[in-house]
Structures are given as structure tokens and as C-alpha cells.
Amino acid sequence: MAEDTVKVMKAIIASLQRDLHAHKERMEKILLKQNEQRKQLNEAKEQVLEMADLKREYEMVVAENELLKRELEQYRMRHNSSTGLSHLL
């Protein structure tokens, strides 16, 4: 009877070891996937920051362009009024 109990206990232990090994493999796969997703998320965050920087830079260039347009228009108006050509505008 003791031998039967030992066999049953060994079978239970072997089953638990297989289950534990399978669980460990699943967890390792999950961790690898999480690490890959974390890497992708960090890359996406970097791209968002780059896009935000580009947007700010674009907005600054547009604002500078508008300022230059106004300055050019003022220059033309001053130049034309000083040369008597204001009627051509």
C-alpha cells in the first residue's frame, strides 16, 4: 500500500511539474510579447513627440511667413507711395 501511495504521489508531482513547466513557457511568451509591445509603444511615443516638434516648427514657419508677407506689403505700400505709384495697387 505504501508503494501505491508513493507511485500516486510521484505521478502527482510529475503532473505538477509538467503543468508548472507549461505555465512557465506561457509566461515567458507573454513577457516577450509585453517587452515587444513596450518597445513599440516607446517608438510610437517618440514618433508622437517628433510629430509635435514638427508641428510646432511648421506653425512657427507659417507665422514667420505671414509676418514677412505683411512686412513686404507694408514695404510695397511705402515704396509705391514714395514713388507716386500708389494708384497701381
DSSP file (Angstrom, degrees, kcal/mol; ACC not computed):
  #  RESIDUE AA STRUCTURE BP1 BP2  ACC     N-H-->O    O-->H-N    N-H-->O    O-->H-N    TCO  KAPPA ALPHA  PHI   PSI    X-CA   Y-CA   Z-CA
    1    1 A M     >        0   0    0      0, 0.0     4,-2.2     0, 0.0     5,-0.2   0.000 360.0 360.0 360.0 -38.1    0.0    0.0    0.0
    2    2 A A  H  >  +     0   0    0      1,-0.2     4,-2.4     2,-0.2     5,-0.1   0.874 360.0  53.7 -64.1 -36.7    2.8    2.4    0.8
    3    3 A E  H  > S+     0   0    0      2,-0.2     4,-2.5     1,-0.2    -1,-0.2   0.897 107.5  50.6 -65.1 -39.4    4.3    1.7   -2.7
    4    4 A D  H  > S+     0   0    0      2,-0.2     4,-2.6     1,-0.2    -2,-0.2   0.912 110.5  49.4 -62.9 -42.6    0.9    2.6   -4.3
    5    5 A T  H  X S+     0   0    0     -4,-2.2     4,-2.7     1,-0.2    -2,-0.2   0.910 110.9  49.8 -63.3 -42.1    0.9    5.8   -2.3
    6    6 A V  H  X S+     0   0    0     -4,-2.4     4,-2.7     2,-0.2    -2,-0.2   0.915 111.0  49.7 -62.9 -43.4    4.4    6.6   -3.4
    7    7 A K  H  X S+     0   0    0     -4,-2.5     4,-2.5     2,-0.2    -2,-0.2   0.916 112.4  47.4 -61.6 -43.7    3.5    5.9   -7.1
    8    8 A V  H  X S+     0   0    0     -4,-2.6     4,-2.6     2,-0.2    -2,-0.2   0.927 112.9  48.7 -63.4 -44.5    0.5    8.2   -6.8
    9    9 A M  H  X S+     0   0    0     -4,-2.7     4,-2.7     1,-0.2    -2,-0.2   0.912 112.0  49.0 -62.5 -42.4    2.5   10.9   -5.1
   10   10 A K  H  X S+     0   0    0     -4,-2.7     4,-2.8     2,-0.2    -1,-0.2   0.900 111.3  50.0 -63.7 -40.3    5.2   10.7   -7.8
   11   11 A A  H  X S+     0   0    0     -4,-2.5     4,-2.4     2,-0.2    -2,-0.2   0.909 111.7  48.1 -64.2 -41.7    2.5   10.8  -10.5
   12   12 A I  H  X S+     0   0    0     -4,-2.6     4,-2.7     2,-0.2    -2,-0.2   0.930 112.9  48.1 -64.0 -44.9    1.0   13.9   -8.9
   13   13 A I  H  X S+     0   0    0     -4,-2.7     4,-2.5     2,-0.2    -2,-0.2   0.921 112.0  49.2 -62.1 -44.4    4.4   15.5   -8.6
   14   14 A A  H  X S+     0   0    0     -4,-2.8     4,-2.3     2,-0.2    -1,-0.2   0.907 112.0  48.9 -61.8 -41.9    5.3   14.7  -12.2
   15   15 A S  H  X S+     0   0    0     -4,-2.4     4,-2.6     2,-0.2    -2,-0.2   0.918 111.6  48.9 -63.7 -43.9    1.9   16.2  -13.4
   16   16 A L  H  X S+     0   0    0     -4,-2.7     4,-2.7     1,-0.2    -2,-0.2   0.886 110.2  51.7 -63.6 -38.6    2.5   19.3  -11.3
   17   17 A Q  H  X S+     0   0    0     -4,-2.5     4,-2.6     2,-0.2    -2,-0.2   0.908 110.6  47.9 -64.8 -41.7    6.0   19.7  -12.8
   18   18 A R  H  X S+     0   0    0     -4,-2.3     4,-2.7     2,-0.2    -2,-0.2   0.933 113.6  47.5 -62.7 -45.2    4.6   19.4  -16.3
   19   19 A D  H  X S+     0   0    0     -4,-2.6     4,-2.6     1,-0.2    -2,-0.2   0.914 112.8  49.0 -61.9 -42.4    1.9   21.9  -15.6
   20   20 A L  H  X S+     0   0    0     -4,-2.7     4,-2.6     2,-0.2    -1,-0.2   0.909 111.6  49.1 -63.8 -42.6    4.5   24.3  -14.0
   21   21 A H  H  X S+     0   0    0     -4,-2.6     4,-2.3     2,-0.2    -2,-0.2   0.921 112.5  47.6 -63.1 -44.4    6.8   23.9  -17.0
   22   22 A A  H  X S+     0   0    0     -4,-2.7     4,-2.2     2,-0.2    -2,-0.2   0.912 112.9  48.9 -63.0 -42.3    3.9   24.6  -19.4
   23   23 A H  H  X S+     0   0    0     -4,-2.6     4,-2.6     1,-0.2    -2,-0.2   0.902 109.5  52.6 -64.0 -41.0    2.9   27.6  -17.3
   24   24 A K  H  X S+     0   0    0     -4,-2.6     4,-2.4     2,-0.2    -2,-0.2   0.919 109.1  49.3 -61.1 -44.2    6.4   28.9  -17.3
   25   25 A E  H  X S+     0   0    0     -4,-2.3     4,-2.2     2,-0.2    -1,-0.2   0.911 111.5  49.0 -62.3 -42.7    6.7   28.7  -21.1
   26   26 A R  H  X S+     0   0    0     -4,-2.2     4,-2.4     1,-0.2    -2,-0.2   0.922 111.6  49.2 -62.4 -43.0    3.4   30.5  -21.4
   27   27 A M  H  X S+     0   0    0     -4,-2.6     4,-2.7     1,-0.2    -2,-0.2   0.887 109.1  52.2 -64.8 -39.0    4.5   33.2  -19.0
   28   28 A E  H  X S+     0   0    0     -4,-2.4     4,-2.4     2,-0.2    -1,-0.2   0.907 110.2  48.7 -63.2 -41.2    7.9   33.6  -20.9
   29   29 A K  H  X S+     0   0    0     -4,-2.2     4,-2.5     2,-0.2    -2,-0.2   0.911 111.5  49.7 -63.5 -41.9    6.0   34.1  -24.2
   30   30 A I  H  X S+     0   0    0     -4,-2.4     4,-2.8     2,-0.2    -2,-0.2   0.921 111.1  49.2 -62.8 -44.0    3.7   36.6  -22.5
   31   31 A L  H  X S+     0   0    0     -4,-2.7     4,-2.6     2,-0.2    -2,-0.2   0.899 110.7  50.1 -63.4 -40.8    6.7   38.5  -21.1
   32   32 A L  H  X S+     0   0    0     -4,-2.4     4,-2.3     2,-0.2    -1,-0.2   0.922 112.3  47.5 -62.0 -43.2    8.4   38.5  -24.5
   33   33 A K  H  X S+     0   0    0     -4,-2.5     4,-2.7     2,-0.2    -2,-0.2   0.910 111.3  50.9 -64.9 -41.8    5.2   39.9  -26.1
   34   34 A Q  H  X S+     0   0    0     -4,-2.8     4,-2.8     2,-0.2    -2,-0.2   0.917 110.0  50.0 -61.3 -43.2    4.9   42.5  -23.4
   35   35 A N  H  X S+     0   0    0     -4,-2.6     4,-2.3     2,-0.2    -1,-0.2   0.910 111.6  48.2 -62.4 -41.8    8.5   43.6  -24.0
   36   36 A E  H  X S+     0   0    0     -4,-2.3     4,-2.5     2,-0.2    -2,-0.2   0.918 113.1  47.6 -64.0 -43.2    7.9   43.8  -27.7
   37   37 A Q  H  X S+     0   0    0     -4,-2.7     4,-2.7     2,-0.2    -2,-0.2   0.886 110.6  51.9 -65.7 -38.1    4.7   45.8  -27.2
   38   38 A R  H  X S+     0   0    0     -4,-2.8     4,-2.5     2,-0.2    -1,-0.2   0.906 109.9  49.8 -63.2 -41.1    6.5   48.1  -24.7
   39   39 A K  H  X S+     0   0    0     -4,-2.3     4,-2.3     2,-0.2    -2,-0.2   0.927 111.9  47.5 -62.4 -45.4    9.2   48.7  -27.3
   40   40 A Q  H  X S+     0   0    0     -4,-2.5     4,-2.5     1,-0.2    -2,-0.2   0.892 111.2  51.6 -63.3 -39.6    6.6   49.5  -30.0
   41   41 A L  H  X S+     0   0    0     -4,-2.7     4,-2.6     2,-0.2    -2,-0.2   0.920 109.5  49.2 -63.5 -43.7    4.8   51.8  -27.5
   42   42 A N  H  X S+     0   0    0     -4,-2.5     4,-2.2     2,-0.2    -2,-0.2   0.896 111.4  49.7 -62.8 -39.9    8.1   53.7  -26.8
   43   43 A E  H  X S+     0   0    0     -4,-2.3     4,-2.2     2,-0.2    -2,-0.2   0.907 111.0  49.7 -64.3 -41.3    8.8   54.0  -30.5
   44   44 A A  H  X S+     0   0    0     -4,-2.5     4,-2.4     2,-0.2    -2,-0.2   0.901 109.3  51.7 -64.5 -40.5    5.2   55.3  -31.0
   45   45 A K  H  X S+     0   0    0     -4,-2.6     4,-2.4     1,-0.2    -2,-0.2   0.917 109.1  50.6 -61.5 -42.7    5.7   57.9  -28.2
   46   46 A E  H  X S+     0   0    0     -4,-2.2     4,-2.5     1,-0.2    -2,-0.2   0.906 110.2  49.8 -61.2 -41.4    9.0   59.0  -29.8
   47   47 A Q  H  X S+     0   0    0     -4,-2.2     4,-2.8     2,-0.2    -1,-0.2   0.897 109.3  51.5 -64.7 -39.8    7.2   59.5  -33.1
   48   48 A V  H  X S+     0   0    0     -4,-2.4     4,-2.5     2,-0.2    -2,-0.2   0.924 111.0  48.0 -62.6 -43.8    4.4   61.5  -31.5
   49   49 A L  H  X S+     0   0    0     -4,-2.4     4,-2.3     2,-0.2    -2,-0.2   0.908 112.1  49.4 -63.7 -41.4    7.0   63.7  -29.9
   50   50 A E  H  X S+     0   0    0     -4,-2.5     4,-2.7     2,-0.2    -2,-0.2   0.916 111.4  49.4 -62.5 -42.8    8.7   64.2  -33.2
   51   51 A M  H  X S+     0   0    0     -4,-2.8     4,-2.6     2,-0.2    -2,-0.2   0.896 109.8  51.3 -64.1 -39.6    5.4   65.0  -34.9
   52   52 A A  H  X S+     0   0    0     -4,-2.5     4,-2.4     2,-0.2    -1,-0.2   0.910 110.9  48.6 -63.7 -41.5    4.6   67.5  -32.2
   53   53 A D  H  X S+     0   0    0     -4,-2.3     4,-2.6     2,-0.2    -2,-0.2   0.921 112.1  48.7 -63.0 -43.7    8.0   69.1  -32.7
   54   54 A L  H  X S+     0   0    0     -4,-2.7     4,-2.8     2,-0.2    -2,-0.2   0.888 110.3  51.5 -63.8 -38.5    7.5   69.2  -36.4
   55   55 A K  H  X S+     0   0    0     -4,-2.6     4,-2.8     2,-0.2    -2,-0.2   0.931 111.1  47.1 -64.3 -44.9    4.0   70.7  -36.0
   56   56 A R  H  X S+     0   0    0     -4,-2.4     4,-2.3     2,-0.2    -2,-0.2   0.922 113.2  49.1 -61.1 -43.3    5.4   73.5  -33.7
   57   57 A E  H  X S+     0   0    0     -4,-2.6     4,-2.2     2,-0.2    -2,-0.2   0.917 111.6  49.1 -62.4 -43.3    8.2   74.1  -36.2
   58   58 A Y  H  X S+     0   0    0     -4,-2.8     4,-2.7     1,-0.2    -2,-0.2   0.926 110.4  50.3 -61.0 -46.0    5.7   74.3  -39.1
   59   59 A E  H  X S+     0   0    0     -4,-2.8     4,-2.4     1,-0.2    -1,-0.2   0.874 110.1  50.6 -62.2 -37.0    3.4   76.7  -37.2
   60   60 A M  H  X S+     0   0    0     -4,-2.3     4,-2.6     2,-0.2    -1,-0.2   0.907 111.0  48.5 -66.3 -40.7    6.4   78.9  -36.5
   61   61 A V  H  X S+     0   0    0     -4,-2.2     4,-2.6     2,-0.2    -2,-0.2   0.909 111.7  49.5 -65.7 -41.7    7.4   78.9  -40.1
   62   62 A V  H  X S+     0   0    0     -4,-2.7     4,-2.5     2,-0.2    -2,-0.2   0.927 112.3  47.9 -62.3 -44.5    3.8   79.7  -41.1
   63   63 A A  H  X S+     0   0    0     -4,-2.4     4,-2.3     1,-0.2    -2,-0.2   0.910 112.6  48.6 -63.0 -42.1    3.7   82.6  -38.6
   64   64 A E  H  X S+     0   0    0     -4,-2.6     4,-2.6     2,-0.2    -1,-0.2   0.899 110.2  52.1 -64.5 -39.5    7.1   83.9  -39.9
   65   65 A N  H  X S+     0   0    0     -4,-2.6     4,-2.3     2,-0.2    -2,-0.2   0.914 109.3  49.3 -62.1 -43.6    5.8   83.7  -43.4
   66   66 A E  H  X S+     0   0    0     -4,-2.5     4,-2.4     2,-0.2    -2,-0.2   0.911 111.0  50.1 -62.6 -41.9    2.7   85.7  -42.5
   67   67 A L  H  X S+     0   0    0     -4,-2.3     4,-2.6     1,-0.2    -2,-0.2   0.921 110.7  49.2 -62.1 -44.1    4.9   88.3  -40.8
   68   68 A L  H  X S+     0   0    0     -4,-2.6     4,-2.6     2,-0.2    -1,-0.2   0.875 109.2  53.0 -63.9 -37.1    7.1   88.5  -43.9
   69   69 A K  H  X S+     0   0    0     -4,-2.3     4,-2.6     2,-0.2    -2,-0.2   0.933 110.9  46.5 -62.1 -45.3    4.1   88.9  -46.1
   70   70 A R  H  X S+     0   0    0     -4,-2.4     4,-2.6     2,-0.2    -2,-0.2   0.917 113.0  49.2 -64.0 -42.2    2.8   91.8  -44.0
   71   71 A E  H  X S+     0   0    0     -4,-2.6     4,-2.6     2,-0.2    -1,-0.2   0.905 111.5  49.6 -63.1 -41.1    6.2   93.4  -44.0
   72   72 A L  H  X S+     0   0    0     -4,-2.6     4,-2.8     2,-0.2    -2,-0.2   0.915 111.0  49.6 -63.7 -42.8    6.5   93.0  -47.7
   73   73 A E  H  X S+     0   0    0     -4,-2.6     4,-2.5     2,-0.2    -2,-0.2   0.917 112.0  48.0 -62.8 -42.8    3.1   94.6  -48.2
   74   74 A Q  H  X S+     0   0    0     -4,-2.6     4,-2.6     2,-0.2     5,-0.2   0.909 111.7  50.6 -64.0 -40.7    4.0   97.5  -46.0
   75   75 A Y  H  X S+     0   0    0     -4,-2.6     4,-3.2     2,-0.2     5,-0.2   0.930 110.9  48.6 -61.7 -45.5    7.2   97.9  -47.8
   76   76 A R  H  X S+     0   0    0     -4,-2.8     4,-3.2     1,-0.2     5,-0.3   0.915 111.4  49.8 -61.3 -42.6    5.4   97.9  -51.2
   77   77 A M  H  X S+     0   0    0     -4,-2.5     4,-2.3     2,-0.2    -1,-0.2   0.928 114.6  43.9 -63.9 -43.5    2.9  100.5  -49.9
   78   78 A R  H  X S+     0   0    0     -4,-2.6     4,-2.1     2,-0.2    -2,-0.2   0.927 116.2  47.5 -65.0 -44.3    5.7  102.8  -48.6
   79   79 A H  H  X S+     0   0    0     -4,-3.2     4,-1.4    -5,-0.2     6,-0.2   0.927 114.7  45.3 -64.2 -45.3    7.7  102.3  -51.7
   80   80 A N  H  X>S+     0   0    0     -4,-3.2     5,-2.8    -5,-0.2     6,-0.7   0.880 113.1  49.9 -68.2 -37.2    4.8  102.9  -54.1
   81   81 A S  H  <5S+     0   0    0     -4,-2.3     3,-0.2    -5,-0.3    -1,-0.2   0.853 111.1  49.7 -70.6 -31.6    3.5  105.9  -52.1
   82   82 A S  H  <5S+     0   0    0     -4,-2.1    -1,-0.2     1,-0.2    -2,-0.2   0.755 115.7  42.7 -77.4 -22.3    7.0  107.5  -52.1
   83   83 A T  H  <5S-     0   0    0     -4,-1.4    -1,-0.2    -5,-0.2    -2,-0.2   0.444 114.6-114.1 -99.9  -1.2    7.3  107.0  -55.9
   84   84 A G  T  <5S+     0   0    0     -4,-0.7     3,-0.3    -3,-0.2    -3,-0.2   0.707  85.7 115.3  79.3  18.9    3.8  108.1  -56.6
   85   85 A L    > < +     0   0    0     -5,-2.8     3,-2.0    -6,-0.2     4,-0.3   0.132  29.3 114.6-106.2  19.7    2.7  104.7  -57.8
   86   86 A S  G >   +     0   0    0     -6,-0.7     3,-1.2     1,-0.3    -1,-0.2   0.765  68.1  67.2 -64.0 -23.3    0.1  104.0  -55.1
   87   87 A H  G 3  S+     0   0    0     -3,-0.3    -1,-0.3     1,-0.2    -2,-0.1   0.669  90.6  65.1 -70.8 -13.8   -2.7  104.1  -57.7
   88   88 A L  G <         0   0    0     -3,-2.0    -1,-0.2     1,-0.2    -2,-0.2   0.604 360.0 360.0 -83.2 -11.7   -1.2  100.9  -59.2
   89   89 A L    <         0   0    0     -3,-1.2    -1,-0.2    -4,-0.3    -2,-0.1   0.482 360.0 360.0 -73.2 360.0   -2.0   98.8  -56.1
